[in-house]
Amino acid sequence: MATGQQVASMSLEAHGERQGEHKGKTTWLSASWVMLADVVGTSVLTFDFVAKQVGWLPLVVFVTVFCILAVYLAVLMSRTQLLLQQQGLSATSMGEVAGHSLGGPWAASAVFCVVYGYTFL
């Protein structure tokens, strides 16, 4: 059975995104894999409890909707990175992106606090 990293590698190879070809660049596929791994990694332990509470049909609908939303957000993140690169700006974090796109260091600081504050919860 293939590990998660092997599956991701095979998927990236199928889309022409082998390691090293896009060094330093984030694509929508890479971002959606990271987001999916984050969501599945933390929620898989409570999946059976949630299914019992809300029922299988609503659960399948929620998972499908949020999967589509995760892919859409990954596309938006990738497009934002490309727009910043076209303007000659470099952004390696969500805070830096907020600083460039929302117009100042206050936005970068706010996003840094929210992102890292949520991480440490």
C-alpha positions in Angstrom: 0.0 0.0 0.0 1.3 3.4 -0.9 2.0 6.0 1.8 0.5 9.5 1.7 3.8 11.0 0.5 4.0 8.4 -2.3 0.5 9.1 -3.5 1.1 12.9 -3.4 4.3 12.3 -5.4 2.6 10.2 -8.0 -0.2 12.8 -8.3 2.3 15.6 -8.7 4.2 13.6 -11.3 1.0 13.1 -13.3 0.5 16.9 -13.4 4.1 17.6 -14.4 5.0 19.0 -11.0 8.0 16.8 -10.1 10.2 17.8 -7.2 12.6 20.4 -8.2 10.8 21.6 -11.3 8.9 24.3 -9.4 11.3 25.0 -6.5 10.1 27.9 -4.5 6.7 28.0 -6.3 3.4 26.9 -4.9 0.8 25.5 -7.3 -2.9 25.1 -6.6 -2.4 21.3 -6.5 0.3 21.5 -3.9 -1.6 23.9 -1.8 -4.8 21.8 -1.9 -2.7 18.7 -0.8 -1.4 20.6 2.2 -4.9 21.9 3.1 -6.4 18.4 2.7 -3.7 16.8 4.8 -4.3 19.4 7.5 -8.0 18.8 7.6 -7.9 15.0 7.3 -5.0 14.7 9.7 -6.8 16.4 12.6 -10.4 15.2 12.0 -10.0 11.6 11.0 -10.0 10.6 14.7 -13.5 12.1 15.3 -15.0 11.0 12.0 -17.1 8.1 13.4 -18.5 10.3 16.2 -19.5 13.1 13.9 -21.1 10.5 11.5 -23.1 9.1 14.4 -24.2 12.6 15.5 -25.2 14.2 12.2 -25.9 11.2 10.0 -24.1 9.9 6.9 -25.9 11.9 4.2 -25.2 15.3 5.8 -21.6 14.2 6.5 -21.0 13.3 2.9 -22.5 16.6 1.7 -20.3 18.6 4.2 -17.2 16.7 3.2 -17.9 17.2 -0.5 -18.7 20.9 -0.1 -15.6 21.6 2.0 -13.4 19.7 -0.3 -14.5 21.9 -3.2 -14.0 24.9 -1.0 -10.5 23.8 -0.1 -9.6 23.4 -3.8 -11.1 26.8 -4.6 -9.1 28.5 -1.8 -5.9 26.8 -3.0 -6.5 28.2 -6.5 -7.0 31.7 -5.0 -3.8 31.4 -2.9 -1.9 30.2 -6.0 -3.2 33.1 -8.1 -2.4 35.6 -5.4 1.2 34.3 -5.3 1.5 34.6 -9.1 0.1 38.2 -9.1 2.6 39.2 -6.4 5.5 37.6 -8.5 4.4 39.5 -11.6 4.6 42.7 -9.6 8.1 41.8 -8.5 7.1 41.1 -4.9 8.2 38.1 -2.8 5.9 36.6 -0.2 6.7 33.5 1.7 3.9 33.6 4.3 0.3 34.6 4.6 1.3 37.6 6.7 3.6 38.9 3.9 0.8 38.4 1.3 -1.6 40.3 3.5 1.0 43.1 3.9 1.5 43.4 0.1 -2.2 43.0 -0.9 -4.0 44.8 2.0 -1.6 47.7 2.0 0.7 47.8 5.0 2.5 46.3 8.0 -0.7 46.4 10.1 -2.3 43.8 7.9 0.8 41.6 8.0 0.9 41.8 11.8 -2.8 41.0 12.2 -2.6 38.0 9.9 0.6 36.7 11.6 -1.1 37.0 15.0 -4.3 35.2 13.8 -2.4 32.4 11.9 0.2 31.7 14.5 -2.2 32.3 17.4 -4.5 29.7 16.0 -1.5 27.3 15.4 -0.6 27.4 19.1 -4.1 26.8 20.4 
